[in-house]
Amino acid sequence: MATEHELSDFLKSVEKRAFKRAVYHVRDEEAALDIVQDSMLKLAQHYGDKPVQELAPLFQRILSNCTLDWFRRQKTRNALFSTMSDLESAVGDGEDYDFLQAWADPQGMQAEESGETQLGRAQTLLCIEQEIQALPARQREAFLMRYWEEMDVAQTAAAMGCSEGSVKTHCFRAIQTLSKALKSKGITL
């Protein structure tokens, strides 16, 4: 059973990745923040008594369900208020948080790199993010869980509510699509 401290540490460790994943899906930072907060609350309220090792797949499943609920609410709201465009939410003007952080070295080594190198890395990461966003929803979800969240196939299948074979297929297709798109832009990893 997870203690309150362990639950808090777990939520701190996943909040940034969960936010970026939600932004990839809904393309609205404010909505993504709401989805992540709702997911965290549901995990704490309903599953806070589970062992620590069970929290990651549970949280991923809750996050997926909250994202799907958001899309359902949007569909209903858009159907009800299709002529009232002033009720549509706008994308937040908040600071854009680069979640990949691959170019930001925690020891401050970034200061030793040239501006050209930093800019090139930032542009490459932006391209990668755009291509990930362009993936079909299920491929993006499987790809992010497997390679961003570092979940194994079984955990990803449980979180997505599908078979392990489906997870492998979605990941394979996502990797093929990303590879082809990035090679066409001259990016090799």
Buried (B, 14 or more C-beta within 10 A) or exposed (E): EBEEEBBEEBBEEBBEBBBBBBBBBBEBBBBBBBBBBBBBEBBBEEBBEBEEEEBBBBBBBBBBBBBEEBEEEBEEBEEEEEEEEEEEEEEEEEEEEBBBEEBEEEEEEEEEBEEEEBEEBBEBBEBBBEBBEEBEEBBBBBBBBBBBBEBEBEBBBBBBEBEBEBBBBBBEBBBEBBBEBBEEEEBEE
